[in-house]
Amino acid sequence: MECACPACGLKFSSDDGLQRHVLDFHKTQNEESIKYQCTACKKTWSNFKTLKKHQLTCGVQAGTSGSASGYSGESTDVSKSAVPVDEDSSFLLDHDDSLDCGPSETDPFNKSYEDCLTSLQEELQDEVVQLLCDLKDSNATQNTINKVVVGVDKIKTMVLSICVKLLQEKAGVSEVLTLSEAVETLEDLKTMSVFDKLAQPDEFLDYLETYEGLVKPVKVVLQQQQEIVNQKLVVKDKDFFYQVPFLPQLEELLNCTDVLKCIDNPEKNDQWTYTTITDGIAYRKHPVVLKYKDSESEGPPLCVILYHDGIDPSDTASARSGKNNMVFFYWTLGNIHPKYRSAIKAIQLYAIVKSTDLKKYGYAPIMNNLIKAINVLSSTGVSFNLKTQKRLFHGFLECSLGDYPAQAALGGFKMSVTAEKPCRECYVSNEENYIDISDFSKFQLRDIEQHKKHLEEITTYEKLTRKEQSSLKDPSVTFGINERSVLLDIQHFNVTKNMPQDFMHVANEGVLAYMCHSILRHVIVDQKKIALARVNDNIGQLSNAFPADRPGVIKEEHLAPAHTLRQSSAQMRVLSLLLPFALHVQAADGSLQFAGDAKYLKCFIKFSQIMNFCLAYKFHVTDVELLRAKIQEFHEDLILIDPTVNKAKLHFLHHIPDQIILYGGIRQVACYRFEGHHSIFKRHFKIIHNYKNPMLSLALHHQIRKCNQMRKENFLYDGHEYTTKMDVTNLVDRHVAAVKQSFPTALQIIEISRLKVYRTVYKEGSLILLADDEPEFGVIKKMYSIGNKKFCFVCLKAKTRSLVKEVNAYQISTMSTLLTVDVDQLKYPHPIVKLVWYGRDFAMPLGHRKLLAGTS
């Protein structure tokens, strides 16, 4: 097959030869001047592949009509039907003529508007295909490609709008343009780059910083060293970390309308009810709040929550695992309502530092910026430039969160549970075997005044000579304190009260992990009443109710005394819910019996109920002593089952109830969402492959991401997301009739198949809680959108038959009673877990306060 060059007419035997020739000899020629023309329909293309694609269709049409030679029943030869076109050929309109887009019957090369549009669209599609292929070749995810598609489409629409406006401006009142005027106007657009002053990374960052409020990470040098480079002595930064200045980032956060709305309109409860951190006495009785809460010139004082944790963001299976250990410092505002604060986007980055540098230089240089900012906030206050005004704010550091080693290091306490005084909240001693003590009244609590006296004793001791020290006991061992904490430089901060135990690490990864391991070992290894394979099968069947956090397979080696079950915190929680079901066997009479000693199951269920209670969204002051009594009762039962238990977190569990009164609930100071924030850095680390200075890449990526989120009108929440099925406004149906009865003013009713409310997904068949005191449930049959503003469920009411204590769940059965539920009035902000086991339906209301109270 011969192919002719459209520029010089030279013929080639293959398409590839023609393409190489054009690139080698006509590369400098304007690409727009090289045109390929179809001999059948006289259309032209600047891309040879587009012409070939076109002729697959054009040849069929031409062969059918018989009007074009070379297409009548034979395979199309592209070279014979493609001829070069001269840009200066006479078939083009003269630029002095008026712009007329109508087809001309006398001009064989003229194309109709529709044909021209089709031709351009085919060429455009080829470029789009090339772009998508390049993105795929660059390992872009489908989510990234979707964002590129949407973004390019928006830019295209905007460019076309600019073209229309320019042509309208050029035409003026006459609304008539000559072709030359139109071409000249559009030619002006060629000088305008879509990425003007944005193409280079530095230009892009400068633009975001100047116009969009980007707060760049700042490099803080810890130590420098001299090196000889190219026979010159230069000073290089040896140890450093990256920090996001606290006050500038806080100002950007306050400029988000929905954040400011949360601050100015706090959730209000009576003094005995707790739903958010601002309900706790740590906030309500704080000196800054007492002084400025009634100030007319400013809103409620800001409540800052600090968190830090050390992780390795690299792949744990890679050769570099362990070589990139870093410590991440986060913060958020407790004033943000809980339903918004639980979103990862509400969490801000403060600093990223190498673990080795933190150990070498301590917390002082890292915390310096934050300490100064918090002290200014709590004393004179800070004036921030908001969108509409300049406002003065006061604030303080409410608490510091983290796991046991991180909190102990930051607070200056002993970091090991084997220390003589291992608890940072009380003076229990390892010498007294504190783990056996279950009565909370026997714990002598720490206070800040005593803590300061202990620090003075430690300082005095350290000034003594070694000979003098040898005759005395080290007070740091006696009091369980290593050093003075930098947090004591923050006004009104109490390291003995404002560093609460984290429920996730104490319960999920501590006591709960031990309980699951203990009961599995008892039934499978000690009693040998049920095979491990059967237990795994049962868990696999039951875990369909938990698609996101299904437990991993349990292996025999996991049940060894010194081993763990190797489950994540979320998987361990799910496993604890399923084990009471999975460890039951069917007796000869058809009944279900626990495959082990009943006292093990009883103790396990007690702690499962404590977990449910602690994760409730609302508490009353009377719940504190109830929870404390249940923890003491569980502790005593566990000691009877296993007198050798040695879990320090079993003691830490006794301090959890105090967090209800101090911080308005246990969820408010749990690390669940902060731990979830690590996923952003882990995901990005796999993409950047920057092992030279990953801290900068991670910090900069995070700040760009945060800047993009804050640019949106609704930073914290964009609204409920739903998937539309059809408009049922005029449909005659009993479900629609029930909706119309509940919402008589509804103008439009749309049936939906999926609804996402604050990260919680509802579907048809989901179980919801209808009443809390005496639990009532409903099964969602249909979901509807009422005018795109309100949403409702049409449910079948489920009858609660009984509380089955052996599995810590309610047995239910579906009734025929139909009822409508407004989504905004839900009693519990999540679907209820529904399990089907041996033909019976069970409901498991996680975080249900009444479940613990009802079993007392």
Sequence and secondary structure as in RCSB ss.txt:
>XXXX:A:sequence
MECACPACGLKFSSDDGLQRHVLDFHKTQNEESIKYQCTACKKTWSNFKTLKKHQLTCGVQAGTSGSASGYSGES
TDVSKSAVPVDEDSSFLLDHDDSLDCGPSETDPFNKSYEDCLTSLQEELQDEVVQLLCDLKDSNATQNTINKVVV
GVDKIKTMVLSICVKLLQEKAGVSEVLTLSEAVETLEDLKTMSVFDKLAQPDEFLDYLETYEGLVKPVKVVLQQQ
QEIVNQKLVVKDKDFFYQVPFLPQLEELLNCTDVLKCIDNPEKNDQWTYTTITDGIAYRKHPVVLKYKDSESEGP
PLCVILYHDGIDPSDTASARSGKNNMVFFYWTLGNIHPKYRSAIKAIQLYAIVKSTDLKKYGYAPIMNNLIKAIN
VLSSTGVSFNLKTQKRLFHGFLECSLGDYPAQAALGGFKMSVTAEKPCRECYVSNEENYIDISDFSKFQLRDIEQ
HKKHLEEITTYEKLTRKEQSSLKDPSVTFGINERSVLLDIQHFNVTKNMPQDFMHVANEGVLAYMCHSILRHVIV
DQKKIALARVNDNIGQLSNAFPADRPGVIKEEHLAPAHTLRQSSAQMRVLSLLLPFALHVQAADGSLQFAGDAKY
LKCFIKFSQIMNFCLAYKFHVTDVELLRAKIQEFHEDLILIDPTVNKAKLHFLHHIPDQIILYGGIRQVACYRFE
GHHSIFKRHFKIIHNYKNPMLSLALHHQIRKCNQMRKENFLYDGHEYTTKMDVTNLVDRHVAAVKQSFPTALQII
EISRLKVYRTVYKEGSLILLADDEPEFGVIKKMYSIGNKKFCFVCLKAKTRSLVKEVNAYQISTMSTLLTVDVDQ
LKYPHPIVKLVWYGRDFAMPLGHRKLLAGTS
>XXXX:A:secstr
  EE TTT  EESSHHHHHHHHHHHSTTS GGG  EEETTT  EES HHHHHHHHHHHHHHHHHHT STT SSS 
  HHHHEEE  TT TTS  TTSB   S  SS TT   HHHHHHHHHHHHHHHHHHHHHHHHHTT  HHHHHHHHH
HHHHHHHHHHHHHHHHHHHHHTTS   BHHHHHHHHHHHHTS TTTTTSSHHHHHHHIIIII     EEEEEEEE
EEEETTEEEEEEEEEEEE  HHHHHHHHHTSHHHHHHHHS     TTEESSGGGSHHHHT HHHHHHTT SSS S
 EEEEEEEEEE  S TTSTTTTSS EEEEEEEETTS HHHHTSGGG EEEEEEEHHHHHHH SHHHHHHHHHHHH
HHHTT EEEE SS EEEE EEEEEEE  HHHHHHHHTB   TTSSS  SSB   GGGTGGG   GGG  B  HHH
HHHHHHHHHHHHTS HHHHHTS  HHHHHTB S  GGGGSTT  TTTSS   HIIIIIIIIHHHHHHHHHIIIII
IS  S HHHHHHHHHHHGGG SSS      GGGGSTT      HHHHHHHHHHHHHHTEEE TTS EEESS HHH
HHHHHHHHHHHHHHT S EETTHHHHHHHHHHHHHHHHHHH TT   HHHHHGGGTTHHHHHHSSSGGG SHHHH
HHHHHHHHHHHHH   SSHHHHHHHHHHHHHHHHHTSS SS    EEEEEEE TT   HHHHHHHHH TT S EE
EEEEEEETTEEEETT EEEEETTTTEEEEEEEEEEETTTEEEEEEEEEEEEEEETTTTEEEEEEEEEEEEEEGGG
 SSSS BEEEEETTEEEEE TT HHHHHHT 
